[in-house]
Every structure is written in structure tokens, then in C-alpha cells.
């Protein structure tokens, strides 16, 4: 994934957060399929932000995660449509 050099650390942190959440969901539920796990991960992260369980710093980080996730999902959907 291409990104500006100053965004690399945040992108890697975002990817790690999403990956950890997806692995947690995969291990703790009977959900099958990468796409479904990704959607559940996005919903869980959104719930955490909305529910106010995160501090302001974590909310800022989560916002960056959502922006990156939105870009990734949009790119994946475009590839599927091609």
C-alpha cells in the first residue's frame, strides 16, 4: 500500500490494530469468511469509538484506522468490480 512517508507509522499501527481485532474475532466466534470477519471488526471498532470506551488519543488513532480501512475496502470493492 502506498502512503506518504510521514503516514507509514500510523498505517502500520492501524494495520496491526485491525489485524489483532480480526484475529480476536476469528478465535472467539464461529464467524467464517474473511469479509464477514472484517465487517465485524469494523463494527466492533466503531462501537468502541461511539461508546466512548477509548480516550481522546485512542479515538484519534481509531479515526485514522477507519479512514485507512475505508480506503482499503473501497480499493477491494473496485478490484472485485473489475
C-alpha positions in Angstrom: 0.0 0.0 0.0 1.3 3.4 -1.0 1.3 6.2 1.6 3.3 9.3 2.4 6.4 8.5 4.4 5.1 10.5 7.4 2.0 8.3 7.4 3.8 5.0 7.4 3.9 4.5 11.1 0.2 5.3 11.6 -0.7 3.0 8.7 1.3 0.1 10.2 -0.2 0.8 13.6 -3.7 0.8 12.0 -3.0 -2.5 10.2 -1.8 -4.1 13.4 -4.9 -2.9 15.3 -7.2 -4.2 12.6 -5.3 -7.5 12.3 -5.4 -8.1 16.1 -9.1 -7.4 16.3 -9.8 -9.7 13.3 -7.8 -12.5 14.9 -9.6 -12.0 18.2 -13.0 -12.3 16.4 -11.8 -15.3 14.4 -10.7 -17.1 17.5 -13.7 -16.2 19.7 -16.6 -16.7 17.4 -18.0 -19.0 14.8 -17.9 -16.4 12.0 -16.5 -17.9 8.8 -15.1 -15.9 6.0 -12.6 -13.1 5.8 -15.1 -10.5 4.6 -17.5 -11.2 7.4 -14.7 -11.0 10.0 -13.6 -7.7 8.5 -17.1 -6.3 8.7 -17.5 -7.5 12.3 -14.1 -5.9 13.1 -15.2 -2.6 11.6 -18.4 -2.7 13.6 -16.7 -3.5 16.8 -14.1 -0.7 16.4 -17.0 1.7 15.5 -18.9 0.6 18.6 -15.8 1.2 20.8 -15.4 4.7 19.5 -19.1 5.6 19.8 -19.5 4.0 23.2 -16.7 6.2 24.5 -14.5 3.4 25.8 -11.4 5.0 24.2 -9.5 8.0 25.4 -9.2 11.0 23.1 -5.8 9.7 21.9 -7.3 6.3 21.1 -10.2 8.0 19.3 -7.8 9.9 17.1 -6.0 6.7 16.4 -9.2 4.9 15.7 -10.3 7.6 13.3 -7.1 7.1 11.3 -7.8 3.4 11.4 -11.3 3.9 10.0 -10.0 6.2 7.2 -7.4 3.6 6.2 -10.0 0.8 6.4 -12.4 2.8 4.3 -9.7 3.3 1.7 -8.8 -0.4 1.7 -12.4 -1.6 1.5 -13.1 0.9 -1.4 -10.0 -0.4 -3.2 -11.0 -4.0 -2.7 -14.6 -3.3 -4.0 -13.2 -1.6 -7.1 -11.0 -4.7 -7.7 -13.9 -7.0 -7.4 -15.9 -4.9 -9.8 -13.1 -5.1 -12.5 
